[in-house]
Amino acid sequence: MGKNLVIVESPTKAKTIGRFLGSKHYHIESSYGHIRDLPKSKMGVDIKKDFAPTYVVPKDSQKTIIKLKKLAKDAEIIYFATDEDREGEAIAWHLTEIIQPEKSKIKRIVFHEITKEAIEEALKTPRNIDPHLVNAQQARRVLDRLVGYELSPFLWRKVARGLSAGRVQSVAVRLIVEREREIQAFKAQEFWTIEAVFEKEGVSPAISTKLFSRNGEKIDKLAIENEKQAHEILSALEGAKYRVASVTRREVKRSPLPPFTTSTLQQEANRKLGYSAKKTMRLAQQLYEGVELGSQGSLGLITYMRTDSLNLSNKFLTEARGYLEKTFGNNYVLPEPRMYKAKSRLAQEAHEAIRPTEVVNDMAAVQQYLAPDQFKLYMLIWNRAVASQMPQAIMDSTTIDINTDNDAHTFRATGSIVTFDGFLKVYPDSVKENQLPDVKEHDSVTAKEIKPVQHFTEPPARYSEAGLVKALEEDDIGRPSTYASIISTILDRGYVMRDEKRLKPSDIGMLVNDLLVEHFPTIVDFKFTAHMEDDLDEVAQGQKEWVPVIKEFYGPFKENLMHKDKTLTKKELTEEATEHICEKCGRPMIIKMGRFGKFLACTGYPECKNTKPLGDDGTPQQPKVTDEKCPTCGKPLAVKRGRFGEFFGCTGYPECKFIKNIEKKTGVTCPQCNKGDIVEKRSRRGRIFYSCNRYPECKFALWSKPTGEKCPESGDLLVYAAKGKVRCSSKECKFEKTVDA
């Protein structure tokens, strides 16, 4: 009797499953991901034959196929154990198409955690490969291929070579561009607040307040418009006496957040850990497939990480209750499990939220076996899931109103203290305690300080990765399993760049977006894209056929594309007239769009090849010639500007193409070698980082800009952080402080 063959898509997953099934009756093999796909060199979709895809097998998959075919031939049963989403279903289907085993041998098994119990249960309840899920994945692949292979050549012809367009990626770029336009159009508005510090003799601490109302009417945020109005209020307060008008105390309860779904994990890992969506999903995949835990061997530490569900298994709920009771006591145990309802009506990809497979695998049990980044993400998942089954945190909230003696002005102070930490014991959040003194109604207080403070309204912030994921989810664009690849793609294509951990559109990104919005509005329409996702979901549920869905989209799209290809010219899309005159030939100069942004060019091209870079304000920048000579031709070097900022270039260009980076020094000496300077650099992906300029002799590097000061606790460099703070650059040190304004 031959062995049963279990095929998964990952060697790590194969190793973990092999631990549970053993080698006596099972042979576990990996397909190493997709075994075949659409060709890279051509569209691979036959439009005339109902969009039939043509799949090819990459060369590096040939050996794997030969091995799988041989094992399948001798196997009693073939279990396709790829991931339980559409992608996994498609991989299983492709494998059957290539291996072509006897139909009686084919069994499809799914599980949302790689544990002994889950694998054994899956083997007891095999099913057939779901053609609806396969069709939904195939439809998405064909749809994206049609858009990419039809629209990208158009962009090459009309804008610049090397450009490409994606169906969902273009909508994500539109979100980022529209936010940038909001920022550019924003005009700051001045407003003032009146802030006061009161004291009661013999009582501490002091009471920090803001003017809350005048003559019984609440003061709106922008009500005090200028310094004159602020000083008029100060004049009215001269000589006033103050008393406590009211003290209001109430109990406030805070509930824990639900366990993670794919999108909320990506958002929180970005906010709390600084991880990109791509990095988060890569680490989560490792934790799901299995990590070596010493003598225990390879274990899957989390459940499947592509999910919209908020369900938690009874097994987990029982384990969590027992753990909390044993570790923290009865006060931290709920009388009944807390259940959550998924917000998405399309929650379907898996049956559980992301959670640890075993609650006993806490920090003490796993830290020594995990890489630092793996450990941080695992504990984020562990803490969030366990905290979801803990009691509410309880806070005493106090509001103190202080009135002038004539009741014309009211100052208000609010404070709160945590009286029972509840879930915060496991999942601490940004709870700011503010202890107010014990004062009573009618108590007299003294104003120690009353001052006007000037403020300005701030523009909306650029999207962080977390913010973009949230926006994509809210607009029903793409699916959580695609967010990481969407963000990665628009960064790789140069349509978007990271600027201080925020996403900023490039010039070429804005141009391509504007072109699509004006001439291909359907492609970047939020509602249309969401509707298309709904159609794909209905295909997955067997409620729609995939070919009519593609046909309904492609007909109008192709017709419009052919019309625009005939009527639009590259000149009208990428050139803009200016008043500047070329100093070399006297012809007018125009603003042109290149692969890496806008520049000023002579209309006499190709006879005159004079070009000038444009500054951030859109004005031409004269290259600054330096005293340094080009080592190649001996001509002076000049400061020029490219995709990633300024650099040294030879004035003999285009005959001499020598370039050299310009060091952007931070003024901080390298703490590792004490010789070099910390300078700003860019990675191959365009991300800014800071490292020693003596590289490769010294390999010290930071992702955040150093302040030059050292941490009072660890002695490591302090670096700038978000929200006006600085923090220690050491991952082990938690020191953080707010920078004085």
Rosetta blueprint (number, residue, H / E / L):
1 M L
2 G L
3 K L
4 N E
5 L E
6 V E
7 I E
8 V E
9 E L
10 S L
11 P H
12 T H
13 K H
14 A H
15 K H
16 T H
17 I H
18 G H
19 R H
20 F H
21 L H
22 G L
23 S L
24 K L
25 H L
26 Y E
27 H E
28 I E
29 E E
30 S E
31 S L
32 Y L
33 G L
34 H L
35 I L
36 R L
37 D E
38 L L
39 P L
40 K L
41 S L
42 K L
43 M L
44 G L
45 V E
46 D E
47 I H
48 K H
49 K H
50 D L
51 F L
52 A E
53 P E
54 T L
55 Y L
56 V E
57 V L
58 P L
59 K H
60 D H
61 S H
62 Q H
63 K H
64 T H
65 I H
66 I H
67 K H
68 L H
69 K H
70 K H
71 L H
72 A H
73 K H
74 D H
75 A L
76 E L
77 I L
78 I E
79 Y E
80 F E
81 A L
82 T L
83 D L
84 E L
85 D L
86 R H
87 E H
88 G H
89 E H
90 A H
91 I H
92 A H
93 W H
94 H H
95 L H
96 T H
97 E H
98 I H
99 I H
100 Q L
101 P L
102 E L
103 K H
104 S H
105 K H
106 I E
107 K E
108 R E
109 I L
110 V L
111 F L
112 H L
113 E L
114 I L
115 T L
116 K H
117 E H
118 A H
119 I H
120 E H
121 E H
122 A H
123 L H
124 K H
125 T L
126 P L
127 R E
128 N L
129 I L
130 D L
131 P H
132 H H
133 L H
134 V H
135 N H
136 A H
137 Q H
138 Q H
139 A H
140 R H
141 R H
142 V H
143 L H
144 D H
145 R H
146 L H
147 V H
148 G H
149 Y H
150 E H
151 L H
152 S H
153 P H
154 F H
155 L H
156 W H
157 R H
158 K H
159 V L
160 A L
161 R L
162 G L
163 L L
164 S L
165 A L
166 G L
167 R H
168 V H
169 Q H
170 S H
171 V H
172 A H
173 V H
174 R H
175 L H
176 I H
177 V H
178 E H
179 R H
180 E H
181 R H
182 E H
183 I H
184 Q H
185 A H
186 F L
187 K L
188 A L
189 Q L
190 E E
191 F E
192 W E
193 T E
194 I E
195 E E
196 A E
197 V E
198 F E
199 E E
200 K L
201 E L
202 G L
203 V L
204 S L
205 P L
206 A L
207 I E
208 S E
209 T E
210 K E
211 L E
212 F E
213 S E
214 R E
215 N L
216 G L
217 E E
218 K E
219 I L
220 D L
221 K L
222 L L
223 A L
224 I L
225 E L
226 N L
227 E H
228 K H
229 Q H
230 A H
231 H H
232 E H
233 I H
234 L H
235 S H
236 A H
237 L H
238 E L
239 G L
240 A L
241 K L
242 Y E
243 R E
244 V E
245 A E
246 S E
247 V E
248 T E
249 R E
250 R E
251 E E
252 V E
253 K E
254 R E
255 S L
256 P L
257 L L
258 P L
259 P L
260 F E
261 T L
262 T H
263 S H
264 T H
265 L H
266 Q H
267 Q H
268 E H
269 A H
270 N H
271 R H
272 K H
273 L H
274 G L
275 Y L
276 S L
277 A H
278 K H
279 K H
280 T H
281 M H
282 R H
283 L H
284 A H
285 Q H
286 Q H
287 L H
288 Y H
289 E H
290 G L
291 V E
292 E E
293 L L
294 G H
295 S H
296 Q H
297 G L
298 S E
299 L E
300 G L
301 L L
302 I E
303 T L
304 Y L
305 M L
306 R L
307 T L
308 D L
309 S L
310 L L
311 N L
312 L L
313 S L
314 N H
315 K H
316 F H
317 L H
318 T H
319 E H
320 A H
321 R H
322 G H
323 Y H
324 L H
325 E H
326 K H
327 T H
328 F H
329 G L
330 N H
331 N H
332 Y H
333 V L
334 L L
335 P L
336 E L
337 P L
338 R L
339 M L
340 Y L
341 K L
342 A L
343 K L
344 S L
345 R L
346 L L
347 A L
348 Q L
349 E L
350 A L
351 H L
352 E L
353 A L
354 I E
355 R L
356 P E
357 T L
358 E L
359 V L
360 V L
361 N L
362 D L
363 M H
364 A H
365 A H
366 V H
367 Q H
368 Q H
369 Y H
370 L L
371 A L
372 P H
373 D H
374 Q H
375 F H
376 K H
377 L H
378 Y H
379 M H
380 L H
381 I H
382 W H
383 N H
384 R H
385 A H
386 V H
387 A H
388 S L
389 Q L
390 M L
391 P L
392 Q L
393 A E
394 I E
395 M E
396 D E
397 S E
398 T E
399 T E
400 I E
401 D E
402 I E
403 N E
404 T E
405 D L
406 N L
407 D L
408 A L
409 H E
410 T E
411 F E
412 R E
413 A E
414 T E
415 G E
416 S E
417 I E
418 V E
419 T E
420 F E
421 D L
422 G H
423 F H
424 L H
425 K H
426 V L
427 Y L
428 P L
429 D L
430 S L
431 V L
432 K L
433 E L
434 N L
435 Q L
436 L L
437 P L
438 D L
439 V L
440 K L
441 E L
442 H L
443 D L
444 S E
445 V E
446 T E
447 A E
448 K E
449 E E
450 I E
451 K E
452 P E
453 V E
454 Q E
455 H E
456 F E
457 T L
458 E L
459 P L
460 P L
461 A L
462 R L
463 Y L
464 S L
465 E H
466 A H
467 G H
468 L H
469 V H
470 K H
471 A H
472 L H
473 E H
474 E H
475 D L
476 D L
477 I L
478 G L
479 R L
480 P H
481 S H
482 T H
483 Y H
484 A H
485 S H
486 I H
487 I H
488 S H
489 T H
490 I H
491 L H
492 D H
493 R L
494 G L
495 Y L
496 V E
497 M E
498 R E
499 D E
500 E L
501 K L
502 R E
503 L E
504 K E
505 P E
506 S L
507 D H
508 I H
509 G H
510 M H
511 L H
512 V H
513 N H
514 D H
515 L H
516 L H
517 V H
518 E H
519 H H
520 F L
521 P L
522 T L
523 I L
524 V L
525 D L
526 F H
527 K H
528 F H
529 T H
530 A H
531 H H
532 M H
533 E H
534 D H
535 D H
536 L H
537 D H
538 E H
539 V H
540 A H
541 Q L
542 G L
543 Q L
544 K L
545 E L
546 W H
547 V H
548 P H
549 V H
550 I H
551 K H
552 E H
553 F H
554 Y H
555 G H
556 P H
557 F H
558 K H
559 E H
560 N H
561 L H
562 M H
563 H H
564 K H
565 D H
566 K H
567 T H
568 L L
569 T L
570 K H
571 K H
572 E H
573 L H
574 T H
575 E E
576 E E
577 A E
578 T E
579 E E
580 H E
581 I E
582 C L
583 E L
584 K L
585 C L
586 G L
587 R L
588 P E
589 M E
590 I E
591 I E
592 K E
593 M E
594 G E
595 R L
596 F L
597 G E
598 K E
599 F E
600 L E
601 A E
602 C E
603 T L
604 G L
605 Y L
606 P L
607 E L
608 C L
609 K L
610 N L
611 T E
612 K E
613 P E
614 L E
615 G L
616 D L
617 D L
618 G L
619 T L
620 P E
621 Q L
622 Q L
623 P L
624 K E
625 V E
626 T E
627 D E
628 E E
629 K E
630 C L
631 P L
632 T L
633 C L
634 G L
635 K L
636 P E
637 L E
638 A E
639 V E
640 K E
641 R E
642 G E
643 R L
644 F L
645 G E
646 E E
647 F E
648 F E
649 G E
650 C E
651 T L
652 G L
653 Y L
654 P L
655 E L
656 C L
657 K L
658 F L
659 I E
660 K E
661 N E
662 I L
663 E L
664 K E
665 K E
666 T E
667 G E
668 V E
669 T E
670 C L
671 P L
672 Q L
673 C L
674 N L
675 K L
676 G L
677 D E
678 I E
679 V E
680 E E
681 K E
682 R E
683 S L
684 R L
685 R L
686 G L
687 R L
688 I E
689 F E
690 Y E
691 S E
692 C E
693 N L
694 R L
695 Y L
696 P L
697 E L
698 C L
699 K L
700 F L
701 A E
702 L E
703 W L
704 S L
705 K L
706 P E
707 T E
708 G E
709 E E
710 K E
711 C L
712 P L
713 E L
714 S L
715 G L
716 D L
717 L E
718 L E
719 V E
720 Y E
721 A L
722 A L
723 K L
724 G L
725 K E
726 V E
727 R E
728 C E
729 S L
730 S L
731 K L
732 E L
733 C L
734 K L
735 F L
736 E E
737 K E
738 T E
739 V L
740 D L
741 A L
